[in-house]
Amino acid sequence: MTLLFALVGLLGAAAGHAAGPLDLPEMGSSSSTVLSAEQERQIGESAMRSLRSALRLLDDPVVESYVQNLGDRLAAYANETTYQFTFFVVDDPSINAFAMPGGYIGVHVGLILAAESEHELAAVLAHEIAHVTQRHIARQVERQNRMGLPGAAAILAAMVLSQYSPQAAQAALATYTAGSIQMAINHTRAHEYEADRVGIQLLARAGFDPEAMPAFFERLQRHARLHGSAPPEILSTHPVHASRIADARHRAEEQRGETREESVAFHLAQARLRVLLSREPRAVAADFQRELAADNHGHPETLRYGRALALLEAREVAAAQTLVAGLLEESPDQLEYLLLKAEVEKTAGHAERSAESYRELVELYPGNVALTRAYASTLMEFGRAGEARTLLRDHLRYNEADAQLYHLLARAHSELGEAAAAHQAMAEHYYLNGNVHRAVEQLRQALRRDDLGAHERARVNARLENMELESNPRRQVSNP
């Protein structure tokens, strides 16, 4: 569900209006005449900048890479090929996921851990992909076009403001009637049914179990009911009713076919999250050991991986190193094991070996942003800022939307005494984190530096002009 739909659902509930019976219409994609794919992309990028400043996004090469790869596998079977999907992980223990226009899809770490199989996690991602490919926000704007562009701008502003405060989001829509909000809720329910239908088809095409979608939502709902607890966040933002589950189950039965085996990478990602989210790594290591002794896990190697990582976090480097060596002997090409080997070498203080291991991984996976961050951080830690600068510059040529890469680049420039370049990199870091005013100040500081050449000065001036234009809220409203 998009943030917009979560927002209007919240506002409608607060107003005390209940949605009426609903039949699922065939919706198509005629909204392209109202909101183009390029406009959706721009909206998504803008919302993403706000999210980076408001939410804690996970910075981990294993989990980030896994979720992006899983999402890419699903998106490859989507009918709509306009979008280049970006999947990211929110460091939040609640069970939730959301989609934004332009192909940005977020999943909480709590949801990854709650999934009992890769098929269940794939089901949630397929549902969110369907929200994007069916262009639900664009159609929302189309149906409410009687509000005009100011109304559309207010809704989109509320979508972003909801990340900061529900009260601020509610204020952004204060001028609209309960009837307008009620209309949005009804369409939201229709979108949920449609996202189920399209998502189930997507699961089947990609070789995942389509029945995982209704099963996962039903299990979460049953768990909350039996334990008397509040429902998981995903059931609040994605309203689930008995009729919807029944409809999804019927559609899943129609799509039943051969399913692929779940990947070991899913269990490795879960094991890694268990360690990363714990404040007591030795206790987690003991948990993994007990689970290994029980001998009832389908992938015991992932438990050994989790134990090795937990021991490394507890600074028991020798024990971790022994476990990693055994894992690599069994699966010498497994990315997660190779990365853990580099992490062990780094923790042990073996600078050259660690840097070489990271370099080999980046060469094997040249487009992997998370690996590039890890390699650059290692180079910086061992006093090799020049190499880090070259690595980051090369990577940013084809991935300009990663705020952390720019932050690392600013550090590298600073350590090399390149103040003007450091200010420019920090400007892009702030911009991508939604702080245009601080980005503007960084560019102004760059212009005050004597080490800024004429060509670069012209480029910085042009970038400054664009940022100052964007930071003008009146222009943003009049030209949404």
TAHUJO-V192009 format. One record per residue. N is the residue number from 0. RES is the residue in one small letter. PHI is phi in whole degrees, -180 to 180 (999 if undefined). PSI is psi in degrees with one decimal (* if undefined). NEAR is the number of other C-alpha atoms within 12 Angstrom. Layout:
BEGIN
[[N | RES | PHI | PSI | NEAR] [N | RES | PHI | PSI | NEAR]]
END
This chain:
BEGIN
[[0 | m | 999 | 138.5 | 47] [1 | t | -74 | 159.9 | 45] [2 | l | -60 | -34.1 | 41] [3 | l | -59 | -46.4 | 45] [4 | f | -69 | -36.9 | 41] [5 | a | -61 | -39.6 | 39] [6 | l | -66 | -51.5 | 40] [7 | v | -68 | -29.5 | 43] [8 | g | -64 | -42.4 | 39] [9 | l | -64 | -44.6 | 33] [10 | l | -66 | -40.8 | 37] [11 | g | -65 | -40.1 | 29] [12 | a | -64 | -39.5 | 22] [13 | a | -65 | -30.9 | 17] [14 | a | -81 | -10.0 | 21] [15 | g | 82 | 24.4 | 15] [16 | h | -102 | 133.4 | 22] [17 | a | -104 | 140.0 | 22] [18 | a | -75 | 143.6 | 23] [19 | g | -88 | -177.2 | 13] [20 | p | -58 | 152.0 | 14] [21 | l | -144 | 133.1 | 19] [22 | d | -105 | 142.6 | 18] [23 | l | -80 | 117.1 | 21] [24 | p | -86 | 161.6 | 15] [25 | e | -85 | 123.5 | 15] [26 | m | -108 | -24.7 | 24] [27 | g | 61 | -158.4 | 17] [28 | s | -141 | 39.4 | 24] [29 | s | -67 | -11.7 | 19] [30 | s | -68 | -5.0 | 25] [31 | s | -61 | -19.6 | 23] [32 | t | -76 | -17.1 | 15] [33 | v | -97 | -49.0 | 24] [34 | l | -131 | 110.7 | 29] [35 | s | -73 | 164.9 | 24] [36 | a | -60 | -36.7 | 28] [37 | e | -67 | -39.3 | 20] [38 | q | -66 | -39.5 | 24] [39 | e | -59 | -43.5 | 33] [40 | r | -61 | -43.5 | 27] [41 | q | -65 | -40.1 | 22] [42 | i | -63 | -44.3 | 31] [43 | g | -62 | -42.7 | 35] [44 | e | -62 | -42.6 | 31] [45 | s | -64 | -44.5 | 33] [46 | a | -64 | -37.1 | 37] [47 | m | -65 | -37.5 | 39] [48 | r | -63 | -39.6 | 30] [49 | s | -67 | -38.1 | 29] [50 | l | -63 | -40.3 | 33] [51 | r | -61 | -31.8 | 33] [52 | s | -86 | -19.2 | 24] [53 | a | -103 | -25.1 | 21] [54 | l | -117 | 158.2 | 24] [55 | r | -91 | 111.7 | 21] [56 | l | -94 | 139.2 | 29] [57 | l | -67 | 134.6 | 29] [58 | d | -116 | 84.1 | 27] [59 | d | -147 | 123.8 | 33] [60 | p | -65 | -32.5 | 34] [61 | v | -73 | -54.0 | 37] [62 | v | -69 | -43.1 | 41] [63 | e | -59 | -47.1 | 37] [64 | s | -64 | -41.5 | 32] [65 | y | -63 | -48.5 | 35] [66 | v | -64 | -41.3 | 39] [67 | q | -63 | -43.2 | 34] [68 | n | -66 | -41.8 | 27] [69 | l | -63 | -44.5 | 38] [70 | g | -62 | -40.4 | 40] [71 | d | -63 | -38.9 | 28] [72 | r | -61 | -39.5 | 24] [73 | l | -73 | -46.5 | 38] [74 | a | -63 | -26.5 | 38] [75 | a | -63 | -20.8 | 24] [76 | y | -101 | 4.5 | 26] [77 | a | -76 | 145.7 | 32] [78 | n | -68 | -36.3 | 20] [79 | e | -86 | 118.8 | 25] [80 | t | -109 | 13.0 | 20] [81 | t | -68 | -30.2 | 22] [82 | y | -97 | 142.9 | 31] [83 | q | -104 | 106.3 | 27] [84 | f | -78 | 140.3 | 37] [85 | t | -121 | 117.2 | 36] [86 | f | -105 | 130.9 | 37] [87 | f | -135 | 160.1 | 42] [88 | v | -114 | 127.1 | 42] [89 | v | -94 | 127.4 | 32] [90 | d | -78 | 75.6 | 30] [91 | d | -143 | 130.5 | 23] [92 | p | -75 | -9.4 | 27] [93 | s | -72 | 159.1 | 23] [94 | i | -95 | 101.0 | 34] [95 | n | -160 | 163.4 | 39] [96 | a | -156 | 158.5 | 43] [97 | f | -156 | 159.9 | 42] [98 | a | -125 | 151.0 | 44] [99 | m | -129 | 159.0 | 46] [100 | p | -59 | 150.8 | 47] [101 | g | 89 | 0.7 | 39] [102 | g | 95 | 19.3 | 44] [103 | y | -93 | 121.8 | 40] [104 | i | -130 | 124.9 | 43] [105 | g | -111 | 143.2 | 45] [106 | v | -134 | 135.0 | 47] [107 | h | -79 | 149.6 | 37] [108 | v | -62 | -31.2 | 36] [109 | g | -61 | -35.2 | 28] [110 | l | -71 | -41.2 | 38] [111 | i | -59 | -41.1 | 44] [112 | l | -74 | -28.5 | 32] [113 | a | -77 | -23.6 | 29] [114 | a | -66 | 131.3 | 31] [115 | e | -89 | -8.1 | 24] [116 | s | -155 | 162.8 | 32] [117 | e | -64 | -29.3 | 39] [118 | h | -63 | -37.8 | 37] [119 | e | -68 | -43.8 | 35] [120 | l | -64 | -41.5 | 45] [121 | a | -62 | -34.5 | 46] [122 | a | -63 | -42.8 | 46] [123 | v | -65 | -45.0 | 53] [124 | l | -64 | -39.1 | 52] [125 | a | -63 | -39.6 | 52] [126 | h | -61 | -44.3 | 47] [127 | e | -70 | -38.3 | 52] [128 | i | -59 | -39.9 | 55] [129 | a | -63 | -37.9 | 46] [130 | h | -58 | -37.8 | 47] [131 | v | -74 | -51.0 | 45] [132 | t | -67 | -27.8 | 44] [133 | q | -84 | -0.3 | 45] [134 | r | 56 | 52.1 | 41] [135 | h | -67 | -37.6 | 43] [136 | i | -67 | -41.6 | 45] [137 | a | -60 | -41.1 | 40] [138 | r | -71 | -30.3 | 32] [139 | q | -63 | -43.6 | 40] [140 | v | -63 | -41.8 | 33] [141 | e | -62 | -45.0 | 26] [142 | r | -70 | -24.6 | 25] [143 | q | -107 | 27.2 | 28] [144 | n | -68 | -11.7 | 20] [145 | r | -67 | -17.9 | 14] [146 | m | -74 | -19.8 | 21] [147 | g | 78 | 177.3 | 18] [148 | l | -63 | -37.5 | 21] [149 | p | -59 | -38.2 | 24] [150 | g | -65 | -43.2 | 28] [151 | a | -62 | -41.4 | 33] [152 | a | -64 | -37.8 | 28] [153 | a | -65 | -41.0 | 31] [154 | i | -64 | -45.2 | 43] [155 | l | -66 | -36.4 | 38] [156 | a | -64 | -40.4 | 31] [157 | a | -64 | -34.4 | 33] [158 | m | -58 | -43.9 | 42] [159 | v | -74 | -43.2 | 38] [160 | l | -63 | -26.7 | 27] [161 | s | -61 | -20.7 | 34] [162 | q | -73 | -19.7 | 28] [163 | y | -100 | -46.6 | 20] [164 | s | -161 | 125.8 | 16] [165 | p | -59 | -32.9 | 24] [166 | q | -65 | -42.6 | 18] [167 | a | -65 | -39.0 | 21] [168 | a | -65 | -41.1 | 29] [169 | q | -65 | -38.6 | 32] [170 | a | -63 | -33.5 | 20] [171 | a | -65 | -24.1 | 27] [172 | l | -109 | 13.8 | 33] [173 | a | -63 | -24.5 | 21] [174 | t | -83 | -4.4 | 17] [175 | y | -99 | 150.6 | 26] [176 | t | -80 | 164.1 | 17] [177 | a | -61 | -32.1 | 23] [178 | g | -63 | -38.9 | 20] [179 | s | -64 | -43.6 | 28] [180 | i | -67 | -39.8 | 35] [181 | q | -60 | -41.2 | 28] [182 | m | -59 | -40.5 | 27] [183 | a | -64 | -38.9 | 37] [184 | i | -64 | -45.3 | 36] [185 | n | -59 | -44.7 | 30] [186 | h | -66 | -32.4 | 34] [187 | t | -61 | -43.7 | 38] [188 | r | -63 | -39.8 | 36] [189 | a | -62 | -41.2 | 33] [190 | h | -63 | -37.8 | 42] [191 | e | -64 | -43.9 | 41] [192 | y | -62 | -43.4 | 40] [193 | e | -67 | -40.7 | 36] [194 | a | -64 | -34.4 | 41] [195 | d | -62 | -49.4 | 44] [196 | r | -60 | -50.8 | 42] [197 | v | -68 | -39.4 | 41] [198 | g | -64 | -38.9 | 45] [199 | i | -65 | -41.2 | 47] [200 | q | -61 | -41.0 | 36] [201 | l | -64 | -42.7 | 42] [202 | l | -58 | -46.8 | 47] [203 | a | -63 | -43.0 | 33] [204 | r | -62 | -37.5 | 27] [205 | a | -83 | -1.6 | 32] [206 | g | 88 | 14.7 | 30] [207 | f | -98 | 162.7 | 38] [208 | d | -75 | 112.2 | 39] [209 | p | -67 | -22.7 | 42] [210 | e | -73 | -9.2 | 39] [211 | a | -66 | -27.5 | 39] [212 | m | -68 | -58.9 | 47] [213 | p | -64 | -32.4 | 37] [214 | a | -65 | -41.1 | 32] [215 | f | -67 | -48.0 | 35] [216 | f | -65 | -38.9 | 41] [217 | e | -66 | -39.8 | 29] [218 | r | -64 | -42.7 | 23] [219 | l | -64 | -41.4 | 32] [220 | q | -65 | -42.7 | 29] [221 | r | -66 | -40.2 | 21] [222 | h | -62 | -43.7 | 18] [223 | a | -65 | -39.0 | 19] [224 | r | -69 | -42.8 | 14] [225 | l | -70 | -33.5 | 12] [226 | h | -96 | 2.8 | 12] [227 | g | 63 | 24.5 | 11] [228 | s | -101 | 166.8 | 13] [229 | a | -65 | 145.9 | 18] [230 | p | -65 | 151.5 | 26] [231 | p | -55 | 151.8 | 32] [232 | e | -55 | -34.9 | 29] [233 | i | -65 | -27.7 | 34] [234 | l | -79 | -18.8 | 31] [235 | s | -81 | -40.1 | 28] [236 | t | -87 | -19.9 | 31] [237 | h | -122 | 80.9 | 43] [238 | p | -54 | 127.9 | 33] [239 | v | -116 | 128.5 | 32] [240 | h | -125 | 161.3 | 21] [241 | a | -57 | -39.3 | 16] [242 | s | -66 | -35.8 | 19] [243 | r | -69 | -42.4 | 31] [244 | i | -63 | -42.5 | 29] [245 | a | -63 | -41.8 | 22] [246 | d | -63 | -44.0 | 26] [247 | a | -65 | -38.3 | 36] [248 | r | -66 | -39.9 | 28] [249 | h | -63 | -44.2 | 21] [250 | r | -66 | -36.4 | 30] [251 | a | -66 | -38.9 | 31] [252 | e | -63 | -35.3 | 22] [253 | e | -68 | -26.6 | 17] [254 | q | -98 | 5.4 | 27] [255 | r | -62 | 137.0 | 23] [256 | g | -164 | -161.2 | 19] [257 | e | -71 | 137.0 | 14] [258 | t | -119 | 147.6 | 20] [259 | r | -78 | 156.4 | 18] [260 | e | -72 | 143.9 | 16] [261 | e | -69 | 148.2 | 23] [262 | s | -80 | 153.2 | 24] [263 | v | -66 | -24.2 | 26] [264 | a | -61 | -32.1 | 30] [265 | f | -61 | -48.7 | 34] [266 | h | -70 | -32.0 | 35] [267 | l | -66 | -40.3 | 37] [268 | a | -64 | -42.4 | 39] [269 | q | -63 | -43.4 | 35] [270 | a | -62 | -41.3 | 37] [271 | r | -65 | -41.2 | 42] [272 | l | -64 | -37.8 | 40] [273 | r | -58 | -38.2 | 35] [274 | v | -76 | -46.8 | 34] [275 | l | -63 | -31.4 | 31] [276 | l | -88 | -6.4 | 22] [277 | s | -93 | 145.9 | 21] [278 | r | -97 | -2.8 | 15] [279 | e | -128 | 79.7 | 19] [280 | p | -61 | -32.7 | 27] [281 | r | -65 | -37.2 | 25] [282 | a | -66 | -39.6 | 20] [283 | v | -66 | -40.7 | 32] [284 | a | -59 | -39.9 | 35] [285 | a | -67 | -37.8 | 23] [286 | d | -61 | -45.4 | 24] [287 | f | -62 | -39.1 | 31] [288 | q | -64 | -40.8 | 25] [289 | r | -65 | -39.7 | 18] [290 | e | -67 | -35.4 | 23] [291 | l | -65 | -40.5 | 22] [292 | a | -66 | -32.2 | 14] [293 | a | -67 | -26.0 | 13] [294 | d | 56 | 44.3 | 15] [295 | n | -131 | 21.9 | 11] [296 | h | -101 | 136.9 | 18] [297 | g | -67 | -22.3 | 17] [298 | h | -133 | 75.4 | 23] [299 | p | -62 | -24.4 | 24] [300 | e | -64 | -28.6 | 32] [301 | t | -73 | -27.6 | 34] [302 | l | -71 | -38.7 | 38] [303 | r | -66 | -36.4 | 40] [304 | y | -63 | -47.3 | 48] [305 | g | -61 | -39.9 | 43] [306 | r | -65 | -41.3 | 43] [307 | a | -62 | -43.2 | 43] [308 | l | -66 | -41.2 | 47] [309 | a | -64 | -41.2 | 40] [310 | l | -64 | -37.4 | 37] [311 | l | -64 | -42.4 | 36] [312 | e | -62 | -30.5 | 32] [313 | a | -85 | 5.9 | 26] [314 | r | 66 | 25.6 | 24] [315 | e | -94 | 72.3 | 22] [316 | v | -66 | -43.1 | 27] [317 | a | -62 | -43.9 | 21] [318 | a | -65 | -40.7 | 24] [319 | a | -64 | -41.7 | 34] [320 | q | -62 | -39.2 | 32] [321 | t | -64 | -43.6 | 23] [322 | l | -66 | -41.9 | 30] [323 | v | -63 | -40.6 | 38] [324 | a | -60 | -40.7 | 24] [325 | g | -66 | -40.6 | 20] [326 | l | -64 | -43.2 | 30] [327 | l | -69 | -28.6 | 23] [328 | e | -66 | -35.4 | 15] [329 | e | -80 | -40.5 | 13] [330 | s | -137 | 81.6 | 18] [331 | p | -68 | -15.0 | 16] [332 | d | -107 | 6.7 | 16] [333 | q | -72 | 118.9 | 25] [334 | l | -54 | -45.7 | 32] [335 | e | -61 | -37.3 | 39] [336 | y | -72 | -39.4 | 38] [337 | l | -64 | -39.5 | 34] [338 | l | -68 | -40.0 | 41] [339 | l | -64 | -35.7 | 43] [340 | k | -60 | -44.6 | 40] [341 | a | -64 | -37.7 | 37] [342 | e | -67 | -38.8 | 39] [343 | v | -63 | -45.1 | 37] [344 | e | -62 | -39.1 | 29] [345 | k | -65 | -46.1 | 31] [346 | t | -64 | -34.1 | 28] [347 | a | -76 | -6.1 | 22] [348 | g | 85 | 14.1 | 18] [349 | h | -87 | 82.1 | 21] [350 | a | -59 | -51.1 | 25] [351 | e | -64 | -45.9 | 21] [352 | r | -65 | -41.7 | 22] [353 | s | -64 | -47.4 | 31] [354 | a | -61 | -39.7 | 36] [355 | e | -66 | -39.2 | 24] [356 | s | -64 | -44.0 | 30] [357 | y | -64 | -40.7 | 40] [358 | r | -60 | -43.8 | 29] [359 | e | -63 | -38.7 | 22] [360 | l | -66 | -42.2 | 32] [361 | v | -65 | -34.6 | 30] [362 | e | -69 | -34.6 | 17] [363 | l | -72 | -34.1 | 18] [364 | y | -128 | 72.8 | 21] [365 | p | -65 | -23.5 | 23] [366 | g | -97 | 8.1 | 23] [367 | n | -82 | 106.8 | 31] [368 | v | -64 | -43.9 | 36] [369 | a | -63 | -39.5 | 36] [370 | l | -66 | -40.1 | 41] [371 | t | -61 | -41.5 | 43] [372 | r | -60 | -46.4 | 38] [373 | a | -63 | -42.3 | 35] [374 | y | -65 | -46.2 | 44] [375 | a | -62 | -41.5 | 41] [376 | s | -62 | -39.4 | 35] [377 | t | -65 | -44.3 | 35] [378 | l | -60 | -42.7 | 35] [379 | m | -64 | -41.4 | 32] [380 | e | -63 | -31.1 | 25] [381 | f | -101 | 22.0 | 23] [382 | g | 73 | 27.4 | 20] [383 | r | -114 | 58.3 | 24] [384 | a | -64 | -34.7 | 28] [385 | g | -62 | -43.8 | 25] [386 | e | -66 | -39.1 | 27] [387 | a | -63 | -41.7 | 38] [388 | r | -60 | -47.0 | 36] [389 | t | -62 | -45.3 | 23] [390 | l | -59 | -48.3 | 35] [391 | l | -68 | -41.6 | 42] [392 | r | -60 | -44.2 | 27] [393 | d | -62 | -42.7 | 22] [394 | h | -70 | -36.9 | 31] [395 | l | -70 | -11.9 | 28] [396 | r | -64 | -30.2 | 15] [397 | y | -122 | 7.5 | 15] [398 | n | -146 | 83.9 | 21] [399 | e | -91 | 2.1 | 21] [400 | a | -106 | 20.1 | 26] [401 | d | -107 | 109.3 | 36] [402 | a | -64 | -36.3 | 35] [403 | q | -69 | -33.7 | 35] [404 | l | -62 | -41.3 | 41] [405 | y | -67 | -35.5 | 42] [406 | h | -65 | -42.6 | 35] [407 | l | -64 | -39.3 | 39] [408 | l | -64 | -39.5 | 43] [409 | a | -62 | -41.1 | 36] [410 | r | -62 | -43.5 | 35] [411 | a | -63 | -46.7 | 37] [412 | h | -60 | -42.1 | 30] [413 | s | -63 | -44.5 | 24] [414 | e | -67 | -24.8 | 22] [415 | l | -90 | 2.9 | 21] [416 | g | 77 | 21.4 | 17] [417 | e | -102 | 77.7 | 24] [418 | a | -64 | -44.8 | 27] [419 | a | -61 | -44.5 | 30] [420 | a | -66 | -35.4 | 38] [421 | a | -63 | -42.1 | 33] [422 | h | -63 | -39.8 | 36] [423 | q | -64 | -43.7 | 40] [424 | a | -65 | -40.3 | 39] [425 | m | -66 | -32.6 | 38] [426 | a | -60 | -44.6 | 36] [427 | e | -68 | -35.4 | 39] [428 | h | -61 | -49.7 | 35] [429 | y | -64 | -40.6 | 33] [430 | y | -60 | -46.6 | 40] [431 | l | -69 | -17.8 | 32] [432 | n | -95 | 12.6 | 32] [433 | g | 80 | 11.5 | 30] [434 | n | -109 | 79.0 | 29] [435 | v | -67 | -35.9 | 32] [436 | h | -64 | -42.8 | 25] [437 | r | -69 | -32.3 | 25] [438 | a | -64 | -43.1 | 35] [439 | v | -61 | -42.4 | 34] [440 | e | -64 | -37.7 | 25] [441 | q | -64 | -40.6 | 33] [442 | l | -67 | -37.1 | 40] [443 | r | -65 | -37.7 | 27] [444 | q | -66 | -37.2 | 27] [445 | a | -62 | -39.5 | 32] [446 | l | -67 | -22.0 | 30] [447 | r | -84 | -4.9 | 20] [448 | r | -84 | 141.8 | 23] [449 | d | -77 | -19.7 | 15] [450 | d | -87 | 15.8 | 19] [451 | l | -97 | 117.0 | 25] [452 | g | -72 | 169.4 | 16] [453 | a | -62 | -44.5 | 13] [454 | h | -64 | -46.0 | 12] [455 | e | -66 | -35.7 | 20] [456 | r | -62 | -41.7 | 24] [457 | a | -65 | -41.0 | 16] [458 | r | -66 | -41.1 | 19] [459 | v | -66 | -40.0 | 33] [460 | n | -61 | -42.2 | 24] [461 | a | -65 | -42.3 | 18] [462 | r | -66 | -38.9 | 27] [463 | l | -62 | -42.8 | 30] [464 | e | -62 | -42.1 | 19] [465 | n | -65 | -42.0 | 18] [466 | m | -68 | -40.4 | 30] [467 | e | -64 | -35.8 | 25] [468 | l | -65 | -42.5 | 18] [469 | e | -69 | -30.3 | 25] [470 | s | -78 | -3.0 | 22] [471 | n | -85 | 104.8 | 16] [472 | p | -63 | -30.6 | 17] [473 | r | -65 | -40.9 | 14] [474 | r | -66 | -35.6 | 13] [475 | q | -64 | -39.8 | 21] [476 | v | -73 | -40.8 | 20] [477 | s | -75 | -19.7 | 16] [478 | n | -130 | 68.6 | 15] [479 | p | -69 | * | 24]]
END
